[in-house]
Amino acid sequence: MTSNLPAAKPTPTTPLDDAATPRIRIGFVAIVMGFLLFAVGAKPDWLGWDRSPTVGFVQIIVFLAGLGILCLGGYIGIVTLWWGYERTILSEIGTRLAATGYVVTVFTGLADIFGMGSQSFPQTPYFGPWQATGVLIGQGVIALGFLLFLPYRPKKISP
């Protein structure tokens, strides 16, 4: 038994193949949250939260945690840009260089805690100029790693 009614119009649907958008959003939110946490740890006087003239252990931990979240968000965002492409050796080197820079930053930031800084254990930890220089070098290595990690695809020349 057939009917002479016209076929129903199909409902337009879009497949869920765009999995990159939520990852980019998660990466961006992590970058913003990490930056805010890093800023609170590095400069608490911007919010009126500075209670001591020196940089203490909690302040160091907060800005290192913020930097870690910032790096994680950057990794999530940039690895999403590689979606569907094979990663190059240069990008793999960049990933490892960024991770190494974070390790350098954590180790130099907590050098007094590990017993390798300018203050020995009975004295209070002090974030001095040597630690600040090491943290800046580590952040530079992180930045270089992320620059190497960015995807580079030359534009196609159309005839």
Residue pairs with C-beta under 8 A, 6 or more apart in sequence:
19 83
20 80
20 83
23 76
23 77
23 79
23 80
24 77
24 80
26 73
26 76
27 73
27 74
27 75
27 76
27 77
27 78
27 80
28 73
28 77
29 73
30 69
30 70
30 72
30 73
30 76
31 70
31 73
31 74
31 77
32 73
33 69
33 73
34 66
34 67
34 68
34 69
34 70
34 71
34 72
34 73
35 66
35 70
36 66
37 62
37 63
37 65
37 66
37 69
38 63
38 66
38 67
38 69
38 70
39 46
39 66
40 47
40 49
40 62
40 63
40 66
41 59
41 60
41 61
41 62
41 63
41 64
41 65
41 66
42 59
42 63
42 66
44 50
44 51
44 59
54 124
54 126
54 127
55 126
55 127
56 124
56 125
56 127
57 113
57 125
59 127
60 109
60 110
60 125
60 127
63 109
64 105
64 106
64 109
64 110
67 102
67 105
67 139
67 142
68 102
68 106
71 98
71 99
71 102
71 142
74 98
74 146
75 95
75 98
75 149
78 146
78 149
78 150
78 151
81 150
81 151
82 91
82 151
85 151
85 153
90 148
91 148
91 149
91 150
91 151
93 145
93 148
94 144
94 145
94 146
94 147
94 148
94 149
94 150
95 145
95 149
96 145
97 141
97 142
97 144
97 145
97 148
98 141
98 142
98 145
98 146
98 149
99 145
100 141
100 145
101 138
101 139
101 140
101 141
101 142
101 143
101 144
101 145
102 138
102 142
103 138
104 134
104 137
104 138
104 141
105 134
105 135
105 138
105 139
105 142
106 138
107 114
107 134
108 130
108 131
108 133
108 134
108 135
108 137
108 138
109 127
109 131
109 134
109 135
109 138
111 117
111 118
111 130
111 131
111 134
112 118
112 119
112 125
112 126
112 127
112 131
113 125
115 121
117 125
117 126
117 128
117 130
117 131
118 126
118 128
118 130
118 131
119 125
119 126
119 128
